[in-house]
Amino acid sequence: MGGYVLKLYVVGIGPGNYENMTIRADRALADSQVIVGYPVYVDLVKDRYPGKELLSTPMTQEADRCRMAIEEARKGKTVSMVCSGDSGIYGMASLIYELLGEDTSVTVEVIPGLTAACSGGAVLGAPLTHDFAVISLSDRLTPWEKIETRLDCAAKADLSIVIYNPKSKGRPDHLKKACDILLRTLPEDRICGVVRNIGRAGESRTVLTLKELRTFDADMFCTIFIGNAQTRNIAGHMVTPRGYRDV
């Protein structure tokens, strides 16, 4: 390419609204000729960046999506692969690197974004001020037995827990099963929170107990928060103290 840099951005767009997107993400998308991603994520940014070539693949076709982005970059186009939340937390950054392997002809720049643990936590109050774990209940790529072990260990370690992908049409009982695992160790009245549609129209929050969470009607637009032993409900906000002695 005569010294021309083949550029591929992997961009975390946060929850999808412009106010929660980083300056680096905005600059990368503005700089790109092609925007690639899951259709929902492409739709979230397309109006702000007109004139871009938009490419997408359906759910479960992540590898094809990444190959498409790589091939467009190899053609000499500046490409952004957009990811909801952060590009490296359940995002496409690792898959891009895996598919490229030792090929260094394409320069990859990973642009971090605001993951749901951060943006959802801010809606609830301050549930993650101390150590926490993030666990996805999707068993499409991770065996359920491993997810169960991670939930059990996080509960026994008294970590606050953030649950991604709590429920879908193919996994209608996964949140209930997860709560049953946590209830082996945690009390029924453990403070929990649910945030739906973070940063989007219809955003809502609910503070409830672990017992109530077990039967909560969650969906894939929800992010779940389970507090640790110190977590409290303060004026309707989910708050996990750090432990400062002068409070």
N, C-alpha and C positions, 0 to 999 in steps of 0.2 A: 504493500500500500504506500510505498515511497515515504516511509517514516510516519504515516498517519496513524494515530492511536485509535485502535478499535475499542470502544468504550461501552461497558455494560454496567448500569447502576442497578443495584437491588435495593429497592426503596420501601422502607416502612412508612406507611401513610397515617399511622395512628388509628383512631376510631373512624376516620373518614371525613370529618369536617375540617375545613381549612384552618380554623383556630387552633386545632390540636396537631397540626402538621409542623415539622421543624423547618427552619429556613433552608437547611441543606436539602431536605426533601423537595421543597418548592423549587429550588434552583436546579436540582437534577431533572425534575419533570419538565421544567421550562427549557432546559438544554437539550432534551431528547427529541428525536424525530419519531420514535416509535414507543408506544406504551403497551406493555404486555401484562396480562394478569387474569385472575379469575373474573368472570363477567361482572359480578357485584362490585368488586374493587375498582375495576376500570370505570364503571358507571359513576362511582363516587368522585372521580377526579376529571372526567372527560370534559365537562363544561368549563372548568377553570383553565384548561390547556387545549384550546381549539387548534385545529389544523394538524393535530398529531395523527399518525397512523395507529389505529387501535386493534390489537390482536388479543384473543382470549381462547381458553379451552375450558370445558366443563369441570366440575368436581371430579376427583379421582384421576385426572389427567395431568397431574403436576409435572411429571417428567417430560411429557410432550410439550407442555407450556415452556419449560426451561430450555428445552432443545430449540424451540421456536425463537426464543429470545437470543440464544447464542448464535443461531444461524443468521438472524437479522443483524447482529453486531458484526459478524464475519463478513457481511456484505458491505461494511463500511458505514452503517447507520449507527447513530448514538441511541441506545436503547435503555429504557427503564422497565424493569420487572417490578410491579407494585405488589406489596403484601399488606394485609391488614395488620394493624398493631406495629410490631417490630419485625424487621426483615430477617432477623436471626432467631427469634423466639417462635417456634412453630412456623417459620417462614421459609422462603425459597433460597436463602443464601447458601446453606450447606449443600443443597442439591445442585445449584449452579456450579459450585466448586467441584463437587463429585463428578459431574458430567464433563467439565473441562479437563479434569485430571491434571496432567503435566503440561497441557497446552497453555502457554503464556502469551499467545498472540492477541487474546482479548484481555483488556485491562478491566478487572472487576472492582467496583467501589461499592461497599456495603454502607447504606445510609440507615442509621438506626431510627426507630420510631417509638411512639408512646404505646407500650403494650397494655392490654386490658387490665392487668393487675394494677398498673399505675392509674390509668384514667378512670377505671371503675372504682378503685379505692378512694379516689378523690371525691367521687359522687357520694360515697357512703360516709366519708369523714376521714378517718386515719386508721384503717384496720391493719396496716402492714408496717407499723413503726418499729417492730422487732423482727427477728428472724422468721422467714416464711418459706413455703414450698409452693411451686406451681405444678399442677398435675392435670393432664388432659384425660377425659374419660373416653375418648375415641379409641376403640380397639381395632381400628382398620389397619394400623401399622404396628401397634404394640399389643401383645397378648394380654387378655384381661387378667390373667394370673399375676403378671408383673405390675399392672395398675393396682390390683388389690394389695400387693405387697407394699407398694409405695405409699398408698393411703394409710395402711396400718402402721408403717414406720413413722410417717409424718405425725400421725396422731399420738403415738407413743413418745415421740420426741417433743411434744407440746409445741409444735410449730403452728403458726397461722397457716392456713392452706387456701390457695386460690385454685378453683376448678374451672378449666376451660372445656368447651364442648360437652356440656352436661347431659344433653339429651337430643335425640333426633328421631325421625320416623323409624329408622332401622334399629335404634337403641332407646326404646321408650322407657325402660326400667333402670337405666344405668345410674341415674342420680339416686334413686331409691336404694339400689344395691350399694352404692358408695356410702350413703348415710348409714346403712346397716353395718358396714365395715367400721366406720368411724365410731358408731355407738357401742362397739365392743370395748372401746377405751374411754371415749368422751361422754360426759353427762348429757342428758336430754336437753338441759337448759343452756347449753353452750351457745353463745351469741354468734349468729351468722348473718350474712347479708346477700342480697341478690340485686344486681344491676342489669337492666335490660336496655338494649339500644343505646349503648354508651356513645354520647356525642352526636346522636342523631334524633330525628323527630320521634316523639313518643318516649324519650328517655324516662326511666322510672327506677326507683330504688325501694327496697323492702328490707327492714331489719327484723329478724325473726329468730327463733330457737332452732337448734339442730333437729329436734323432734318435728317442728313445723316444716322445716326444710325437706324432710323425708317425703312429704306429700305435696310439696309445692309444684305448681304447674309451670315448670321451666321449659325453655326451648333453646335452640342453638344461638339465639341472640342474647342469651343470659350469661353472665359471669358470676360465679358463686364464690363467696368468701366465708371461711370458717375461722372463728377466732381462736386464740390460745386461752390458757387459763386466766390470764389477766384482762382479756378483752371485756369492755363494758359498753352498755348502751347509754350514751350521754346525750340527753335531749334529742333522742331520735337518731343520733349518729353512732356508727360503729367505730369504737376507739380502742386501740391496743396501746397501752402505756409502754414507754421505753424503760421506765423505772427510775426516773430522776428523783433524788432523795428529798428535794425541797418542795415536792408537791403534796 
